[in-house]
Amino acid sequence: MMITYSGAARRFFAFLLVLLPLLASALEPSHGVHGMALFGDRDGLYASHLPLFHAPHDNQVVIKVRFKDPRLERDMRDRLDGKTALWTIEPERFALHRLAPGAAQPLRAFKAKVVEGHFERDGTVRMRDAELVVEQVVLYRTLSAQPAQQALAHYQPVGRFLVKLIDSRPDFDHIVLLARALAAPVAVPKHGVDENLAELAQRVPYAGTVYYETADLR
């Protein structure tokens, strides 16, 4: 026997097909508002998740992004090129695990507020509902909440920048602007949660610090 459905029933089932994945995503442990530091230059833009040692923020993630609006993309590249002034983004809610390698529903794009300064610390909103496209997941690492000590601070090249790998507790989040790009990672002696600037300046063409944070990683 063939079962037929009314137009209203078909619309209801279609609505469920849309709603159920959204509900599943909202229940995912990494779902939340994942603020990010925005940095880059004329060659491209990157966003670095501002992590904590607890869910839903216990992953260090760096993504290469672009604004869907070509004009905004050009403006932000020019504005950030060679600068260390802090810019952040406050994205719409999503599950951070969607940026993990092999994610079942990888995050391809999202909307965000673009903030001059820190989005949680009196920064100034410059754009609302800006559409950003995820071009590449550059770094994705799950953080351990267990106390740990490391003798070296390891920095990963990201374009013309270095991003410190968070691998201790307590630790610090550090994004460094370089005078020129490096091809290989860098490791320097670690002194607690200090920035290692003296050691870095001896090893790399250090041009300035874009982001440095210790309070969130105690």
PyMOL commands that place a pseudoatom at each C-alpha (Angstrom):
pseudoatom trace, name=CA, resn=MET, resi=1, chain=A, elem=C, hetatm=0, pos=[0.000, 0.000, 0.000]
pseudoatom trace, name=CA, resn=MET, resi=2, chain=A, elem=C, hetatm=0, pos=[1.380, 3.391, -0.940]
pseudoatom trace, name=CA, resn=ILE, resi=3, chain=A, elem=C, hetatm=0, pos=[1.260, 6.030, 1.789]
pseudoatom trace, name=CA, resn=THR, resi=4, chain=A, elem=C, hetatm=0, pos=[0.707, 9.607, 0.652]
pseudoatom trace, name=CA, resn=TYR, resi=5, chain=A, elem=C, hetatm=0, pos=[1.308, 12.744, 2.686]
pseudoatom trace, name=CA, resn=SER, resi=6, chain=A, elem=C, hetatm=0, pos=[-0.363, 16.102, 2.585]
pseudoatom trace, name=CA, resn=GLY, resi=7, chain=A, elem=C, hetatm=0, pos=[1.542, 19.213, 1.651]
pseudoatom trace, name=CA, resn=ALA, resi=8, chain=A, elem=C, hetatm=0, pos=[1.675, 20.255, 5.313]
pseudoatom trace, name=CA, resn=ALA, resi=9, chain=A, elem=C, hetatm=0, pos=[3.130, 16.880, 6.335]
pseudoatom trace, name=CA, resn=ARG, resi=10, chain=A, elem=C, hetatm=0, pos=[5.774, 17.054, 3.639]
pseudoatom trace, name=CA, resn=ARG, resi=11, chain=A, elem=C, hetatm=0, pos=[6.768, 20.536, 4.782]
pseudoatom trace, name=CA, resn=PHE, resi=12, chain=A, elem=C, hetatm=0, pos=[6.978, 19.291, 8.374]
pseudoatom trace, name=CA, resn=PHE, resi=13, chain=A, elem=C, hetatm=0, pos=[9.277, 16.407, 7.432]
pseudoatom trace, name=CA, resn=ALA, resi=14, chain=A, elem=C, hetatm=0, pos=[11.433, 18.786, 5.381]
pseudoatom trace, name=CA, resn=PHE, resi=15, chain=A, elem=C, hetatm=0, pos=[11.651, 21.076, 8.396]
pseudoatom trace, name=CA, resn=LEU, resi=16, chain=A, elem=C, hetatm=0, pos=[12.775, 18.140, 10.560]
pseudoatom trace, name=CA, resn=LEU, resi=17, chain=A, elem=C, hetatm=0, pos=[15.514, 17.279, 8.080]
pseudoatom trace, name=CA, resn=VAL, resi=18, chain=A, elem=C, hetatm=0, pos=[16.869, 20.806, 8.505]
pseudoatom trace, name=CA, resn=LEU, resi=19, chain=A, elem=C, hetatm=0, pos=[16.298, 21.019, 12.258]
pseudoatom trace, name=CA, resn=LEU, resi=20, chain=A, elem=C, hetatm=0, pos=[17.751, 17.703, 13.416]
pseudoatom trace, name=CA, resn=PRO, resi=21, chain=A, elem=C, hetatm=0, pos=[21.358, 18.349, 12.282]
pseudoatom trace, name=CA, resn=LEU, resi=22, chain=A, elem=C, hetatm=0, pos=[21.197, 21.778, 13.936]
pseudoatom trace, name=CA, resn=LEU, resi=23, chain=A, elem=C, hetatm=0, pos=[19.993, 20.246, 17.211]
pseudoatom trace, name=CA, resn=ALA, resi=24, chain=A, elem=C, hetatm=0, pos=[22.706, 17.605, 17.046]
pseudoatom trace, name=CA, resn=SER, resi=25, chain=A, elem=C, hetatm=0, pos=[25.318, 20.309, 16.506]
pseudoatom trace, name=CA, resn=ALA, resi=26, chain=A, elem=C, hetatm=0, pos=[23.991, 22.350, 19.446]
pseudoatom trace, name=CA, resn=LEU, resi=27, chain=A, elem=C, hetatm=0, pos=[24.336, 19.298, 21.733]
pseudoatom trace, name=CA, resn=GLU, resi=28, chain=A, elem=C, hetatm=0, pos=[27.912, 18.640, 20.592]
pseudoatom trace, name=CA, resn=PRO, resi=29, chain=A, elem=C, hetatm=0, pos=[30.370, 19.295, 23.503]
pseudoatom trace, name=CA, resn=SER, resi=30, chain=A, elem=C, hetatm=0, pos=[32.433, 21.811, 21.507]
pseudoatom trace, name=CA, resn=HIS, resi=31, chain=A, elem=C, hetatm=0, pos=[29.424, 23.945, 20.504]
pseudoatom trace, name=CA, resn=GLY, resi=32, chain=A, elem=C, hetatm=0, pos=[29.723, 27.578, 21.551]
pseudoatom trace, name=CA, resn=VAL, resi=33, chain=A, elem=C, hetatm=0, pos=[30.971, 31.059, 20.680]
pseudoatom trace, name=CA, resn=HIS, resi=34, chain=A, elem=C, hetatm=0, pos=[34.607, 30.623, 19.701]
pseudoatom trace, name=CA, resn=GLY, resi=35, chain=A, elem=C, hetatm=0, pos=[36.346, 33.986, 19.715]
pseudoatom trace, name=CA, resn=MET, resi=36, chain=A, elem=C, hetatm=0, pos=[39.431, 34.243, 17.534]
pseudoatom trace, name=CA, resn=ALA, resi=37, chain=A, elem=C, hetatm=0, pos=[42.361, 36.569, 16.969]
pseudoatom trace, name=CA, resn=LEU, resi=38, chain=A, elem=C, hetatm=0, pos=[42.368, 37.824, 13.371]
pseudoatom trace, name=CA, resn=PHE, resi=39, chain=A, elem=C, hetatm=0, pos=[45.750, 38.412, 11.766]
pseudoatom trace, name=CA, resn=GLY, resi=40, chain=A, elem=C, hetatm=0, pos=[47.348, 38.442, 8.347]
pseudoatom trace, name=CA, resn=ASP, resi=41, chain=A, elem=C, hetatm=0, pos=[48.850, 40.524, 5.590]
pseudoatom trace, name=CA, resn=ARG, resi=42, chain=A, elem=C, hetatm=0, pos=[48.409, 41.185, 1.877]
pseudoatom trace, name=CA, resn=ASP, resi=43, chain=A, elem=C, hetatm=0, pos=[48.994, 37.487, 1.170]
pseudoatom trace, name=CA, resn=GLY, resi=44, chain=A, elem=C, hetatm=0, pos=[46.086, 36.227, 3.280]
pseudoatom trace, name=CA, resn=LEU, resi=45, chain=A, elem=C, hetatm=0, pos=[44.147, 36.220, 6.549]
pseudoatom trace, name=CA, resn=TYR, resi=46, chain=A, elem=C, hetatm=0, pos=[44.148, 33.813, 9.479]
pseudoatom trace, name=CA, resn=ALA, resi=47, chain=A, elem=C, hetatm=0, pos=[42.040, 33.334, 12.594]
pseudoatom trace, name=CA, resn=SER, resi=48, chain=A, elem=C, hetatm=0, pos=[43.366, 31.734, 15.782]
pseudoatom trace, name=CA, resn=HIS, resi=49, chain=A, elem=C, hetatm=0, pos=[40.873, 30.348, 18.306]
pseudoatom trace, name=CA, resn=LEU, resi=50, chain=A, elem=C, hetatm=0, pos=[41.365, 31.799, 21.810]
pseudoatom trace, name=CA, resn=PRO, resi=51, chain=A, elem=C, hetatm=0, pos=[41.474, 28.549, 23.791]
pseudoatom trace, name=CA, resn=LEU, resi=52, chain=A, elem=C, hetatm=0, pos=[40.891, 27.502, 27.389]
pseudoatom trace, name=CA, resn=PHE, resi=53, chain=A, elem=C, hetatm=0, pos=[41.689, 24.253, 29.150]
pseudoatom trace, name=CA, resn=HIS, resi=54, chain=A, elem=C, hetatm=0, pos=[38.035, 23.222, 29.392]
pseudoatom trace, name=CA, resn=ALA, resi=55, chain=A, elem=C, hetatm=0, pos=[35.191, 22.437, 26.988]
pseudoatom trace, name=CA, resn=PRO, resi=56, chain=A, elem=C, hetatm=0, pos=[33.962, 23.788, 24.677]
pseudoatom trace, name=CA, resn=HIS, resi=57, chain=A, elem=C, hetatm=0, pos=[37.197, 25.706, 24.083]
pseudoatom trace, name=CA, resn=ASP, resi=58, chain=A, elem=C, hetatm=0, pos=[39.886, 23.090, 24.740]
pseudoatom trace, name=CA, resn=ASN, resi=59, chain=A, elem=C, hetatm=0, pos=[41.325, 23.014, 21.233]
pseudoatom trace, name=CA, resn=GLN, resi=60, chain=A, elem=C, hetatm=0, pos=[44.023, 25.166, 19.707]
pseudoatom trace, name=CA, resn=VAL, resi=61, chain=A, elem=C, hetatm=0, pos=[42.852, 25.913, 16.182]
pseudoatom trace, name=CA, resn=VAL, resi=62, chain=A, elem=C, hetatm=0, pos=[44.232, 28.157, 13.449]
pseudoatom trace, name=CA, resn=ILE, resi=63, chain=A, elem=C, hetatm=0, pos=[42.364, 28.535, 10.172]
pseudoatom trace, name=CA, resn=LYS, resi=64, chain=A, elem=C, hetatm=0, pos=[43.048, 30.393, 6.958]
pseudoatom trace, name=CA, resn=VAL, resi=65, chain=A, elem=C, hetatm=0, pos=[39.989, 32.494, 6.126]
pseudoatom trace, name=CA, resn=ARG, resi=66, chain=A, elem=C, hetatm=0, pos=[38.760, 35.018, 3.608]
pseudoatom trace, name=CA, resn=PHE, resi=67, chain=A, elem=C, hetatm=0, pos=[35.894, 37.454, 3.624]
pseudoatom trace, name=CA, resn=LYS, resi=68, chain=A, elem=C, hetatm=0, pos=[33.214, 36.481, 1.134]
pseudoatom trace, name=CA, resn=ASP, resi=69, chain=A, elem=C, hetatm=0, pos=[32.973, 40.145, 0.116]
pseudoatom trace, name=CA, resn=PRO, resi=70, chain=A, elem=C, hetatm=0, pos=[36.091, 40.833, -2.018]
pseudoatom trace, name=CA, resn=ARG, resi=71, chain=A, elem=C, hetatm=0, pos=[36.145, 44.490, -0.966]
pseudoatom trace, name=CA, resn=LEU, resi=72, chain=A, elem=C, hetatm=0, pos=[36.208, 43.597, 2.732]
pseudoatom trace, name=CA, resn=GLU, resi=73, chain=A, elem=C, hetatm=0, pos=[38.898, 41.024, 2.035]
pseudoatom trace, name=CA, resn=ARG, resi=74, chain=A, elem=C, hetatm=0, pos=[41.128, 43.621, 0.362]
pseudoatom trace, name=CA, resn=ASP, resi=75, chain=A, elem=C, hetatm=0, pos=[40.470, 46.186, 3.089]
pseudoatom trace, name=CA, resn=MET, resi=76, chain=A, elem=C, hetatm=0, pos=[41.342, 43.813, 5.939]
pseudoatom trace, name=CA, resn=ARG, resi=77, chain=A, elem=C, hetatm=0, pos=[44.464, 42.526, 4.227]
pseudoatom trace, name=CA, resn=ASP, resi=78, chain=A, elem=C, hetatm=0, pos=[45.674, 46.091, 3.737]
pseudoatom trace, name=CA, resn=ARG, resi=79, chain=A, elem=C, hetatm=0, pos=[44.670, 47.114, 7.262]
pseudoatom trace, name=CA, resn=LEU, resi=80, chain=A, elem=C, hetatm=0, pos=[46.497, 44.223, 8.955]
pseudoatom trace, name=CA, resn=ASP, resi=81, chain=A, elem=C, hetatm=0, pos=[49.569, 44.076, 6.713]
pseudoatom trace, name=CA, resn=GLY, resi=82, chain=A, elem=C, hetatm=0, pos=[52.706, 44.670, 8.792]
pseudoatom trace, name=CA, resn=LYS, resi=83, chain=A, elem=C, hetatm=0, pos=[50.674, 45.704, 11.866]
pseudoatom trace, name=CA, resn=THR, resi=84, chain=A, elem=C, hetatm=0, pos=[50.530, 44.264, 15.380]
pseudoatom trace, name=CA, resn=ALA, resi=85, chain=A, elem=C, hetatm=0, pos=[47.315, 45.974, 16.532]
pseudoatom trace, name=CA, resn=LEU, resi=86, chain=A, elem=C, hetatm=0, pos=[44.921, 43.335, 17.872]
pseudoatom trace, name=CA, resn=TRP, resi=87, chain=A, elem=C, hetatm=0, pos=[41.763, 42.476, 15.928]
pseudoatom trace, name=CA, resn=THR, resi=88, chain=A, elem=C, hetatm=0, pos=[39.398, 39.684, 16.935]
pseudoatom trace, name=CA, resn=ILE, resi=89, chain=A, elem=C, hetatm=0, pos=[36.260, 38.063, 15.583]
pseudoatom trace, name=CA, resn=GLU, resi=90, chain=A, elem=C, hetatm=0, pos=[33.198, 36.856, 17.481]
pseudoatom trace, name=CA, resn=PRO, resi=91, chain=A, elem=C, hetatm=0, pos=[31.680, 34.125, 15.302]
pseudoatom trace, name=CA, resn=GLU, resi=92, chain=A, elem=C, hetatm=0, pos=[28.168, 32.803, 15.401]
pseudoatom trace, name=CA, resn=ARG, resi=93, chain=A, elem=C, hetatm=0, pos=[27.812, 29.650, 17.483]
pseudoatom trace, name=CA, resn=PHE, resi=94, chain=A, elem=C, hetatm=0, pos=[29.175, 26.445, 15.978]
pseudoatom trace, name=CA, resn=ALA, resi=95, chain=A, elem=C, hetatm=0, pos=[30.810, 23.189, 17.088]
pseudoatom trace, name=CA, resn=LEU, resi=96, chain=A, elem=C, hetatm=0, pos=[34.560, 23.675, 17.082]
pseudoatom trace, name=CA, resn=HIS, resi=97, chain=A, elem=C, hetatm=0, pos=[35.041, 19.969, 16.311]
pseudoatom trace, name=CA, resn=ARG, resi=98, chain=A, elem=C, hetatm=0, pos=[33.690, 20.720, 12.818]
pseudoatom trace, name=CA, resn=LEU, resi=99, chain=A, elem=C, hetatm=0, pos=[37.161, 22.094, 12.096]
pseudoatom trace, name=CA, resn=ALA, resi=100, chain=A, elem=C, hetatm=0, pos=[38.874, 18.853, 13.135]
pseudoatom trace, name=CA, resn=PRO, resi=101, chain=A, elem=C, hetatm=0, pos=[40.536, 16.703, 10.450]
pseudoatom trace, name=CA, resn=GLY, resi=102, chain=A, elem=C, hetatm=0, pos=[38.012, 14.236, 9.063]
pseudoatom trace, name=CA, resn=ALA, resi=103, chain=A, elem=C, hetatm=0, pos=[34.990, 16.004, 10.603]
pseudoatom trace, name=CA, resn=ALA, resi=104, chain=A, elem=C, hetatm=0, pos=[31.687, 14.521, 9.424]
pseudoatom trace, name=CA, resn=GLN, resi=105, chain=A, elem=C, hetatm=0, pos=[30.232, 17.987, 8.745]
pseudoatom trace, name=CA, resn=PRO, resi=106, chain=A, elem=C, hetatm=0, pos=[33.260, 20.251, 8.181]
pseudoatom trace, name=CA, resn=LEU, resi=107, chain=A, elem=C, hetatm=0, pos=[32.695, 23.946, 8.734]
pseudoatom trace, name=CA, resn=ARG, resi=108, chain=A, elem=C, hetatm=0, pos=[32.986, 25.751, 5.411]
pseudoatom trace, name=CA, resn=ALA, resi=109, chain=A, elem=C, hetatm=0, pos=[31.866, 29.278, 6.366]
pseudoatom trace, name=CA, resn=PHE, resi=110, chain=A, elem=C, hetatm=0, pos=[30.432, 31.317, 9.225]
pseudoatom trace, name=CA, resn=LYS, resi=111, chain=A, elem=C, hetatm=0, pos=[29.258, 34.823, 10.110]
pseudoatom trace, name=CA, resn=ALA, resi=112, chain=A, elem=C, hetatm=0, pos=[31.047, 36.947, 12.692]
pseudoatom trace, name=CA, resn=LYS, resi=113, chain=A, elem=C, hetatm=0, pos=[31.425, 40.334, 14.293]
pseudoatom trace, name=CA, resn=VAL, resi=114, chain=A, elem=C, hetatm=0, pos=[34.785, 41.867, 13.435]
pseudoatom trace, name=CA, resn=VAL, resi=115, chain=A, elem=C, hetatm=0, pos=[36.222, 43.761, 16.390]
pseudoatom trace, name=CA, resn=GLU, resi=116, chain=A, elem=C, hetatm=0, pos=[39.136, 46.181, 16.663]
pseudoatom trace, name=CA, resn=GLY, resi=117, chain=A, elem=C, hetatm=0, pos=[40.665, 45.055, 19.954]
pseudoatom trace, name=CA, resn=HIS, resi=118, chain=A, elem=C, hetatm=0, pos=[39.520, 42.122, 22.087]
pseudoatom trace, name=CA, resn=PHE, resi=119, chain=A, elem=C, hetatm=0, pos=[35.868, 41.186, 21.579]
pseudoatom trace, name=CA, resn=GLU, resi=120, chain=A, elem=C, hetatm=0, pos=[35.429, 40.530, 25.335]
pseudoatom trace, name=CA, resn=ARG, resi=121, chain=A, elem=C, hetatm=0, pos=[37.540, 43.434, 26.603]
pseudoatom trace, name=CA, resn=ASP, resi=122, chain=A, elem=C, hetatm=0, pos=[36.068, 46.697, 25.365]
pseudoatom trace, name=CA, resn=GLY, resi=123, chain=A, elem=C, hetatm=0, pos=[36.949, 46.184, 21.722]
pseudoatom trace, name=CA, resn=THR, resi=124, chain=A, elem=C, hetatm=0, pos=[35.126, 48.223, 19.071]
pseudoatom trace, name=CA, resn=VAL, resi=125, chain=A, elem=C, hetatm=0, pos=[32.831, 46.382, 16.655]
pseudoatom trace, name=CA, resn=ARG, resi=126, chain=A, elem=C, hetatm=0, pos=[33.721, 47.411, 13.090]
pseudoatom trace, name=CA, resn=MET, resi=127, chain=A, elem=C, hetatm=0, pos=[31.554, 44.910, 11.166]
pseudoatom trace, name=CA, resn=ARG, resi=128, chain=A, elem=C, hetatm=0, pos=[28.521, 42.788, 11.985]
pseudoatom trace, name=CA, resn=ASP, resi=129, chain=A, elem=C, hetatm=0, pos=[27.469, 39.584, 10.242]
pseudoatom trace, name=CA, resn=ALA, resi=130, chain=A, elem=C, hetatm=0, pos=[30.593, 39.542, 8.100]
pseudoatom trace, name=CA, resn=GLU, resi=131, chain=A, elem=C, hetatm=0, pos=[30.714, 36.299, 6.113]
pseudoatom trace, name=CA, resn=LEU, resi=132, chain=A, elem=C, hetatm=0, pos=[33.994, 34.396, 6.309]
pseudoatom trace, name=CA, resn=VAL, resi=133, chain=A, elem=C, hetatm=0, pos=[34.963, 31.354, 4.269]
pseudoatom trace, name=CA, resn=VAL, resi=134, chain=A, elem=C, hetatm=0, pos=[37.207, 28.670, 5.779]
pseudoatom trace, name=CA, resn=GLU, resi=135, chain=A, elem=C, hetatm=0, pos=[39.914, 28.039, 3.199]
pseudoatom trace, name=CA, resn=GLN, resi=136, chain=A, elem=C, hetatm=0, pos=[42.189, 25.754, 5.228]
pseudoatom trace, name=CA, resn=VAL, resi=137, chain=A, elem=C, hetatm=0, pos=[42.592, 24.344, 8.724]
pseudoatom trace, name=CA, resn=VAL, resi=138, chain=A, elem=C, hetatm=0, pos=[46.238, 25.128, 9.453]
pseudoatom trace, name=CA, resn=LEU, resi=139, chain=A, elem=C, hetatm=0, pos=[46.402, 23.796, 13.010]
pseudoatom trace, name=CA, resn=TYR, resi=140, chain=A, elem=C, hetatm=0, pos=[44.082, 21.698, 15.165]
pseudoatom trace, name=CA, resn=ARG, resi=141, chain=A, elem=C, hetatm=0, pos=[45.291, 20.375, 18.525]
pseudoatom trace, name=CA, resn=THR, resi=142, chain=A, elem=C, hetatm=0, pos=[43.319, 19.145, 21.529]
pseudoatom trace, name=CA, resn=LEU, resi=143, chain=A, elem=C, hetatm=0, pos=[44.628, 20.600, 24.805]
pseudoatom trace, name=CA, resn=SER, resi=144, chain=A, elem=C, hetatm=0, pos=[45.223, 18.576, 27.947]
pseudoatom trace, name=CA, resn=ALA, resi=145, chain=A, elem=C, hetatm=0, pos=[43.917, 19.987, 31.232]
pseudoatom trace, name=CA, resn=GLN, resi=146, chain=A, elem=C, hetatm=0, pos=[46.597, 18.146, 33.228]
pseudoatom trace, name=CA, resn=PRO, resi=147, chain=A, elem=C, hetatm=0, pos=[49.410, 20.249, 34.744]
pseudoatom trace, name=CA, resn=ALA, resi=148, chain=A, elem=C, hetatm=0, pos=[52.548, 19.955, 32.615]
pseudoatom trace, name=CA, resn=GLN, resi=149, chain=A, elem=C, hetatm=0, pos=[55.954, 21.560, 32.189]
pseudoatom trace, name=CA, resn=GLN, resi=150, chain=A, elem=C, hetatm=0, pos=[57.920, 21.841, 28.949]
pseudoatom trace, name=CA, resn=ALA, resi=151, chain=A, elem=C, hetatm=0, pos=[61.533, 22.927, 28.609]
pseudoatom trace, name=CA, resn=LEU, resi=152, chain=A, elem=C, hetatm=0, pos=[61.026, 24.446, 25.165]
pseudoatom trace, name=CA, resn=ALA, resi=153, chain=A, elem=C, hetatm=0, pos=[58.409, 26.707, 23.594]
pseudoatom trace, name=CA, resn=HIS, resi=154, chain=A, elem=C, hetatm=0, pos=[57.597, 25.525, 20.064]
pseudoatom trace, name=CA, resn=TYR, resi=155, chain=A, elem=C, hetatm=0, pos=[56.444, 27.995, 17.396]
pseudoatom trace, name=CA, resn=GLN, resi=156, chain=A, elem=C, hetatm=0, pos=[54.718, 26.979, 14.163]
pseudoatom trace, name=CA, resn=PRO, resi=157, chain=A, elem=C, hetatm=0, pos=[55.090, 29.139, 11.005]
pseudoatom trace, name=CA, resn=VAL, resi=158, chain=A, elem=C, hetatm=0, pos=[51.765, 30.451, 9.677]
pseudoatom trace, name=CA, resn=GLY, resi=159, chain=A, elem=C, hetatm=0, pos=[52.355, 32.696, 6.675]
pseudoatom trace, name=CA, resn=ARG, resi=160, chain=A, elem=C, hetatm=0, pos=[54.561, 35.579, 7.861]
pseudoatom trace, name=CA, resn=PHE, resi=161, chain=A, elem=C, hetatm=0, pos=[53.764, 34.766, 11.483]
pseudoatom trace, name=CA, resn=LEU, resi=162, chain=A, elem=C, hetatm=0, pos=[54.642, 32.314, 14.239]
pseudoatom trace, name=CA, resn=VAL, resi=163, chain=A, elem=C, hetatm=0, pos=[52.017, 30.699, 16.467]
pseudoatom trace, name=CA, resn=LYS, resi=164, chain=A, elem=C, hetatm=0, pos=[53.167, 29.132, 19.720]
pseudoatom trace, name=CA, resn=LEU, resi=165, chain=A, elem=C, hetatm=0, pos=[51.953, 25.574, 20.322]
pseudoatom trace, name=CA, resn=ILE, resi=166, chain=A, elem=C, hetatm=0, pos=[50.142, 25.377, 23.653]
pseudoatom trace, name=CA, resn=ASP, resi=167, chain=A, elem=C, hetatm=0, pos=[51.594, 22.307, 25.373]
pseudoatom trace, name=CA, resn=SER, resi=168, chain=A, elem=C, hetatm=0, pos=[51.878, 23.126, 29.081]
pseudoatom trace, name=CA, resn=ARG, resi=169, chain=A, elem=C, hetatm=0, pos=[49.625, 24.125, 31.939]
pseudoatom trace, name=CA, resn=PRO, resi=170, chain=A, elem=C, hetatm=0, pos=[49.908, 26.941, 32.799]
pseudoatom trace, name=CA, resn=ASP, resi=171, chain=A, elem=C, hetatm=0, pos=[50.934, 28.284, 29.403]
pseudoatom trace, name=CA, resn=PHE, resi=172, chain=A, elem=C, hetatm=0, pos=[50.626, 31.311, 27.133]
pseudoatom trace, name=CA, resn=ASP, resi=173, chain=A, elem=C, hetatm=0, pos=[49.075, 32.022, 23.747]
pseudoatom trace, name=CA, resn=HIS, resi=174, chain=A, elem=C, hetatm=0, pos=[51.482, 33.933, 21.488]
pseudoatom trace, name=CA, resn=ILE, resi=175, chain=A, elem=C, hetatm=0, pos=[51.212, 35.121, 17.867]
pseudoatom trace, name=CA, resn=VAL, resi=176, chain=A, elem=C, hetatm=0, pos=[54.330, 36.782, 16.455]
pseudoatom trace, name=CA, resn=LEU, resi=177, chain=A, elem=C, hetatm=0, pos=[54.738, 38.954, 13.365]
pseudoatom trace, name=CA, resn=LEU, resi=178, chain=A, elem=C, hetatm=0, pos=[57.920, 38.324, 11.363]
pseudoatom trace, name=CA, resn=ALA, resi=179, chain=A, elem=C, hetatm=0, pos=[59.844, 40.544, 8.988]
pseudoatom trace, name=CA, resn=ARG, resi=180, chain=A, elem=C, hetatm=0, pos=[59.859, 37.609, 6.571]
pseudoatom trace, name=CA, resn=ALA, resi=181, chain=A, elem=C, hetatm=0, pos=[58.280, 34.166, 6.491]
pseudoatom trace, name=CA, resn=LEU, resi=182, chain=A, elem=C, hetatm=0, pos=[60.065, 31.098, 7.849]
pseudoatom trace, name=CA, resn=ALA, resi=183, chain=A, elem=C, hetatm=0, pos=[59.917, 27.611, 6.375]
pseudoatom trace, name=CA, resn=ALA, resi=184, chain=A, elem=C, hetatm=0, pos=[60.487, 25.579, 9.535]
pseudoatom trace, name=CA, resn=PRO, resi=185, chain=A, elem=C, hetatm=0, pos=[59.224, 25.518, 13.138]
pseudoatom trace, name=CA, resn=VAL, resi=186, chain=A, elem=C, hetatm=0, pos=[61.261, 27.184, 15.869]
pseudoatom trace, name=CA, resn=ALA, resi=187, chain=A, elem=C, hetatm=0, pos=[61.904, 26.099, 19.465]
pseudoatom trace, name=CA, resn=VAL, resi=188, chain=A, elem=C, hetatm=0, pos=[63.357, 28.333, 22.186]
pseudoatom trace, name=CA, resn=PRO, resi=189, chain=A, elem=C, hetatm=0, pos=[63.987, 27.832, 25.921]
pseudoatom trace, name=CA, resn=LYS, resi=190, chain=A, elem=C, hetatm=0, pos=[60.841, 28.334, 27.963]
pseudoatom trace, name=CA, resn=HIS, resi=191, chain=A, elem=C, hetatm=0, pos=[60.688, 30.400, 31.131]
pseudoatom trace, name=CA, resn=GLY, resi=192, chain=A, elem=C, hetatm=0, pos=[57.276, 29.823, 32.671]
pseudoatom trace, name=CA, resn=VAL, resi=193, chain=A, elem=C, hetatm=0, pos=[54.711, 31.958, 30.876]
pseudoatom trace, name=CA, resn=ASP, resi=194, chain=A, elem=C, hetatm=0, pos=[57.139, 34.646, 29.679]
pseudoatom trace, name=CA, resn=GLU, resi=195, chain=A, elem=C, hetatm=0, pos=[57.067, 35.570, 26.001]
pseudoatom trace, name=CA, resn=ASN, resi=196, chain=A, elem=C, hetatm=0, pos=[60.593, 34.322, 25.136]
pseudoatom trace, name=CA, resn=LEU, resi=197, chain=A, elem=C, hetatm=0, pos=[61.178, 37.490, 23.133]
pseudoatom trace, name=CA, resn=ALA, resi=198, chain=A, elem=C, hetatm=0, pos=[64.930, 37.685, 23.724]
pseudoatom trace, name=CA, resn=GLU, resi=199, chain=A, elem=C, hetatm=0, pos=[65.452, 34.115, 22.528]
pseudoatom trace, name=CA, resn=LEU, resi=200, chain=A, elem=C, hetatm=0, pos=[63.058, 34.559, 19.603]
pseudoatom trace, name=CA, resn=ALA, resi=201, chain=A, elem=C, hetatm=0, pos=[64.776, 37.730, 18.434]
pseudoatom trace, name=CA, resn=GLN, resi=202, chain=A, elem=C, hetatm=0, pos=[68.066, 35.826, 18.267]
pseudoatom trace, name=CA, resn=ARG, resi=203, chain=A, elem=C, hetatm=0, pos=[66.557, 33.033, 16.191]
pseudoatom trace, name=CA, resn=VAL, resi=204, chain=A, elem=C, hetatm=0, pos=[63.979, 34.670, 13.922]
pseudoatom trace, name=CA, resn=PRO, resi=205, chain=A, elem=C, hetatm=0, pos=[63.341, 38.041, 12.180]
pseudoatom trace, name=CA, resn=TYR, resi=206, chain=A, elem=C, hetatm=0, pos=[61.014, 39.166, 14.980]
pseudoatom trace, name=CA, resn=ALA, resi=207, chain=A, elem=C, hetatm=0, pos=[58.912, 42.228, 14.064]
pseudoatom trace, name=CA, resn=GLY, resi=208, chain=A, elem=C, hetatm=0, pos=[56.368, 42.357, 16.905]
pseudoatom trace, name=CA, resn=THR, resi=209, chain=A, elem=C, hetatm=0, pos=[53.725, 40.569, 18.961]
pseudoatom trace, name=CA, resn=VAL, resi=210, chain=A, elem=C, hetatm=0, pos=[50.166, 40.409, 17.627]
pseudoatom trace, name=CA, resn=TYR, resi=211, chain=A, elem=C, hetatm=0, pos=[48.645, 38.528, 20.574]
pseudoatom trace, name=CA, resn=TYR, resi=212, chain=A, elem=C, hetatm=0, pos=[49.911, 37.434, 23.988]
pseudoatom trace, name=CA, resn=GLU, resi=213, chain=A, elem=C, hetatm=0, pos=[47.675, 35.926, 26.689]
pseudoatom trace, name=CA, resn=THR, resi=214, chain=A, elem=C, hetatm=0, pos=[48.324, 34.071, 29.934]
pseudoatom trace, name=CA, resn=ALA, resi=215, chain=A, elem=C, hetatm=0, pos=[45.163, 34.534, 32.018]
pseudoatom trace, name=CA, resn=ASP, resi=216, chain=A, elem=C, hetatm=0, pos=[43.052, 32.162, 29.898]
pseudoatom trace, name=CA, resn=LEU, resi=217, chain=A, elem=C, hetatm=0, pos=[45.587, 29.328, 30.130]
pseudoatom trace, name=CA, resn=ARG, resi=218, chain=A, elem=C, hetatm=0, pos=[46.188, 28.900, 33.851]
for i in range(1, 218): cmd.bond("trace and resi %d" % i, "trace and resi %d" % (i + 1))
show_as sticks, trace
zoom trace
